[in-house]
Amino acid sequence: MMKNNNTFLICFLLLSFMNAFFVSAADQVITWKKEAQEVDLYSDEALTIQWTGTHDVWIHDEARCTGGSEQKAQEADSNWSAMAGNVPVGTHYFSCRVGTHCEENMTLKVTAIAGSRPAATTTTSSAK
C-alpha cells in the first residue's frame, strides 16, 4: 500500500512540474461569466476561456452579439484556447451565444499587443 502512495505522489509532482513548464505564468485565463470582461494579451501569451456548463466562443469585429463573427468553439461543456501568437494584434470581441448569454454580457474584449508583457517593476523609497 505504501508503494502505491509513493507512486501516486511521484506522478502528482511530475505532472505538476510539467504543467508549470508548459503553461506560462503570463498566459491569460478567463472564466466565462455573465459580466463583460477585458484583458490585454501580448503576442507571446496564450488565451484560454474556461467554463463549466454549456457555452461556446464567437469572435466579433465589434462589441455586439450578432453579425460579423466567426465561431471559435462549438457549444460544449469544455474550454477553448488560442496558442500564443494566434490572436492578431488589435481589438477583438469574444462572446458566448448559447441562449441569451451574449445579451447578458458574457463577453470578453481582448486587446492584442505585439511583443512581450513588460516586467513588473518595484520601486523602493528610502525614508530618512
Secondary structure as the mmCIF struct_conf table of DSSP 4:
data_model
#
loop_
_struct_conf.conf_type_id
_struct_conf.id
_struct_conf.beg_label_comp_id
_struct_conf.beg_label_asym_id
_struct_conf.beg_label_seq_id
_struct_conf.end_label_comp_id
_struct_conf.end_label_asym_id
_struct_conf.end_label_seq_id
HELX_RH_AL_P HELX_RH_AL_P1 MET A 2 PHE A 22
BEND BEND1 VAL A 23 VAL A 23
TURN_TY1_P TURN_TY1_P1 ALA A 25 ALA A 26
STRN STRN1 GLN A 28 THR A 31
BEND BEND2 LYS A 34 GLU A 35
STRN STRN2 GLN A 37 TYR A 42
TURN_TY1_P TURN_TY1_P2 SER A 43 ASP A 44
STRN STRN3 LEU A 47 GLN A 50
BEND BEND3 THR A 52 THR A 54
STRN STRN4 HIS A 55 HIS A 60
BEND BEND4 ASP A 61 GLY A 68
STRN STRN5 SER A 69 ALA A 76
BEND BEND5 ASP A 77 SER A 78
STRN STRN6 TRP A 80 ALA A 82
TURN_TY1_P TURN_TY1_P3 ALA A 84 GLY A 85
BEND BEND6 VAL A 87 VAL A 87
BEND BEND7 VAL A 89 VAL A 89
STRN STRN7 GLY A 90 SER A 95
BEND BEND8 VAL A 98 VAL A 98
TURN_TY1_P TURN_TY1_P4 GLY A 99 ASN A 105
STRN STRN8 THR A 107 ILE A 113
BEND BEND9 ALA A 114 GLY A 115
HELX_LH_PP_P HELX_LH_PP_P1 ARG A 117 ALA A 120
#
